[in-house]
Amino acid sequence: MNKLLILLASIFLLPIETKAPNSHSAFRDGEWFQFRIHYGIFNASYATLSVNETTLKGKDVYHVVGKGSTTGLARMFFKVDDNYESYFDKEKLIPYKFIRQIDEGGYTKDLEINFNHEQDKATVFNHKHNRTTTINTPDGIQDLISAFYYLRNSYDFSNFKIGQEVDLELLYDDDEIFNFKLRFLGWETLNTKFGKVRCLKFRPYVQSGRIFKEKESVTLWVSDDKNRVPVRIQADLIIGSLKADLNAFKGLKHQFKIQLD
């Protein structure tokens, strides 16, 4: 689930020159995605993302919850139970609170991050180790989930140039800010369970050697419509390969475009 969310955030890293503030709203309260994740020949897990409106300390926010867990035979070999939550401003789409609770084959984390955008600082509570860390943050900092929704909602895709590379700064751990680089590859129509979907295609640069086979081991597709729905992710790993497909959805704000033959 952790790797999937990192890649989903990376899908929408667009250049500042193409930004069109408040051009439209790509999502709304009640939106829900489910992804089916395959590891090699195994249906390894499912991951979901859900959006709900609420309040946090008197502020109107979106509360997004991301969950993932292994299923079936894969769970016998590698148990995964992940929970991610983000509370971000409904208008500015900046994060106020981020929760990361993961158990991946015995590797666990239990973090809570509170963002202070006025002071450009974030306070990270590591509940597992009973440790508190303060990190200086740049303007525009996002957490792992809020970035996905902020960039879906705030950028114009029409001016993309093939080969364009961009960066984004994220904070989702208690040690440092993470920088991601992404390259736009063009357009491609995918055959999905819903029909043929025209997509924007991306290649994020990832760290090779620990999980991914090469720096350019990952490919991502997102629907070329007003929803900007993540449709597919593929990755070559050190051992085997991973593929995540959109399996179900509801509550989209705009029509999900399917191409007719």
C-alpha positions in Angstrom: 0.0 0.0 0.0 2.9 2.4 0.8 4.4 2.0 -2.6 1.0 2.3 -4.3 0.3 5.6 -2.6 3.8 7.0 -3.4 3.1 6.2 -7.0 -0.4 7.7 -7.0 1.0 10.9 -5.6 3.7 10.9 -8.3 1.1 10.6 -11.1 0.1 14.3 -10.9 3.4 16.1 -10.5 2.9 18.8 -13.1 5.1 21.8 -13.9 4.2 25.1 -12.3 3.9 26.8 -15.8 0.8 24.8 -16.5 -1.0 25.5 -13.3 -4.6 26.8 -13.7 -5.8 27.6 -10.1 -9.4 26.7 -9.4 -9.9 25.7 -13.1 -12.3 23.0 -11.9 -12.9 20.5 -9.1 -11.8 17.0 -9.9 -13.3 15.2 -6.9 -16.0 15.6 -4.3 -17.3 14.2 -1.0 -18.1 10.5 -1.4 -15.6 9.6 -4.0 -14.2 6.1 -3.6 -11.6 4.0 -5.5 -10.7 0.4 -5.2 -7.5 -1.0 -6.8 -6.7 -4.7 -7.4 -3.0 -5.4 -6.9 -1.3 -8.4 -8.6 2.1 -9.6 -7.7 3.2 -11.9 -10.5 0.4 -14.5 -11.0 -1.1 -13.8 -7.6 -4.0 -11.5 -6.8 -2.0 -10.1 -3.9 -4.1 -7.4 -2.3 -6.7 -4.7 -2.6 -6.3 -1.0 -1.8 -9.0 1.7 -1.4 -9.1 5.5 -1.2 -12.2 7.3 0.2 -13.1 11.0 0.5 -15.4 12.5 3.2 -16.1 16.1 4.3 -15.6 16.9 7.9 -14.1 19.5 10.3 -10.8 19.6 12.1 -10.2 22.2 14.8 -13.0 24.4 13.4 -11.7 24.2 9.8 -13.6 22.6 6.9 -11.5 19.7 5.6 -11.5 16.7 3.4 -10.7 13.5 5.3 -9.2 10.9 3.0 -8.6 7.3 4.2 -6.4 4.9 2.3 -6.4 1.2 3.3 -4.6 -1.8 1.9 -4.3 -5.5 2.9 -3.0 -8.7 1.3 -5.6 -11.4 0.6 -5.8 -15.1 -0.2 -2.6 -17.1 -0.7 -0.4 -14.0 -0.7 -1.4 -13.3 2.9 0.0 -16.6 3.9 3.5 -15.5 2.7 3.4 -11.8 3.4 0.8 -10.1 5.6 0.1 -6.5 4.9 -2.4 -4.2 6.8 -1.9 -0.5 6.1 -3.9 2.5 7.1 -3.3 6.1 5.8 -5.3 9.2 6.6 -5.0 12.8 5.6 -7.0 15.9 6.7 -6.5 18.8 4.2 -8.1 22.1 3.7 -11.2 22.1 1.4 -10.2 25.3 -0.3 -6.4 25.5 -0.3 -5.9 21.7 -0.3 -3.0 21.9 2.1 -2.6 19.2 4.7 -3.2 19.7 8.4 -2.9 16.2 9.7 -1.5 12.9 8.3 -1.6 9.4 9.8 0.5 6.5 8.7 -0.1 3.1 10.4 1.4 0.1 8.6 2.2 -3.5 9.2 4.1 -5.0 6.3 5.4 -8.5 7.0 6.3 -7.4 10.6 7.7 -4.0 9.5 5.6 -1.5 11.4 5.1 2.3 11.7 2.7 4.4 13.7 3.1 8.1 12.8 1.0 11.2 13.1 2.2 14.4 11.4 0.7 17.9 12.2 1.5 20.7 9.8 1.9 24.3 10.8 2.0 26.2 7.4 2.3 29.6 9.1 5.6 28.6 10.7 6.7 26.3 7.9 7.1 23.4 10.4 5.7 20.0 10.9 5.5 18.0 14.2 5.9 14.3 13.8 4.7 12.0 16.6 6.2 8.5 16.4 3.9 6.5 18.6 5.8 3.3 18.1 9.0 4.7 19.6 7.4 7.5 21.7 9.4 10.1 19.9 8.5 13.6 18.7 10.4 15.3 15.8 10.0 18.8 14.4 10.9 19.3 10.7 11.2 22.5 8.8 9.0 22.4 5.7 9.0 24.4 2.4 5.9 26.3 1.1 3.6 23.9 -0.7 4.6 20.8 1.3 2.1 18.0 1.0 1.7 14.6 2.6 1.5 11.4 0.7 -2.3 11.5 0.2 -3.1 15.2 0.1 -0.6 15.6 -2.8 -2.7 13.2 -4.9 -5.8 15.3 -4.5 -4.2 18.7 -4.6 -2.5 18.0 -7.9 -5.6 16.3 -9.4 -7.5 19.5 -8.7 -5.1 22.3 -9.4 -3.3 21.7 -12.7 -4.1 21.9 -16.4 -3.1 18.8 -18.5 -3.6 20.4 -21.9 -0.2 22.0 -22.1 1.9 18.9 -21.4 5.0 18.3 -23.5 6.3 14.8 -23.9 9.5 14.3 -21.9 8.8 17.1 -19.5 10.2 16.4 -16.0 8.9 17.9 -12.7 9.4 17.5 -8.9 7.3 17.5 -5.8 8.2 17.7 -2.1 6.4 15.3 0.3 6.5 14.6 4.1 5.2 11.2 5.3 8.0 10.0 7.6 9.8 11.3 10.7 13.3 11.9 9.2 13.2 14.0 6.0 11.3 15.5 3.1 11.1 13.3 0.0 11.6 14.6 -3.6 10.0 12.8 -6.5 10.8 13.3 -10.2 8.3 12.4 -12.9 8.4 12.3 -16.7 5.4 12.7 -19.0 5.4 10.0 -21.7 2.3 10.9 -23.7 -1.1 9.4 -24.3 -2.3 5.8 -24.5 -5.6 4.0 -24.6 -5.9 1.1 -22.2 -8.3 -1.9 -22.3 -9.8 -2.0 -18.8 -12.7 -3.9 -17.2 -14.8 -0.8 -17.8 -13.9 -0.5 -21.5 -11.3 1.4 -23.4 -10.0 4.5 -21.5 -7.8 7.2 -23.0 -5.0 7.9 -20.5 -2.1 10.2 -19.7 1.1 8.1 -19.3 3.9 8.8 -16.8 7.3 7.5 -15.7 8.4 8.4 -12.2 12.0 8.0 -11.2 12.4 5.6 -8.3 15.3 4.4 -6.1 16.7 1.3 -7.7 18.3 -1.6 -5.8 16.1 -2.1 -2.7 12.6 -2.6 -4.2 12.6 -1.6 -7.8 14.8 -3.2 -10.5 15.8 0.1 -12.2 15.3 3.8 -11.7 12.7 3.8 -14.6 10.9 0.6 -13.5 7.5 2.1 -13.0 4.8 3.2 -15.4 1.5 4.9 -14.5 -1.6 5.8 -16.4 -4.3 8.3 -15.4 -7.6 8.9 -17.2 -7.5 11.9 -19.6 -10.7 13.5 -18.4 -11.8 15.9 -15.7 -11.7 13.2 -12.9 -8.1 12.3 -13.5 -8.6 8.8 -12.2 -5.6 6.5 -11.6 -6.3 3.6 -14.0 -3.1 1.4 -13.9 0.3 1.1 -12.3 3.0 -1.3 -13.4 6.4 -1.9 -11.8 9.4 -4.2 -12.3 10.7 -5.2 -8.8 13.9 -6.8 -7.8 11.9 -10.0 -7.5 8.9 -10.3 -9.8 6.6 -7.6 -11.0 3.6 -5.6 -9.6 0.5 -4.4 -11.3 -2.4 -2.4 -9.8 -5.6 -1.8 -11.8 -8.6 0.3 -10.9 -11.2 -2.3 -9.9 -14.2 -0.3 -8.8 -15.2 3.3 -8.2 -18.2 5.5 -7.1 -19.0 9.1 -6.3 -17.0 10.6 -9.3 -17.8 14.3 -9.8 -17.6 14.0 -13.6 -18.5 11.4 -16.2 -15.9 8.7 -16.5 -15.1 8.6 -20.2 -15.1 5.3 -22.0 -14.2 5.2 -25.7 -16.6 3.4 -28.0 -15.2 1.3 -30.9 
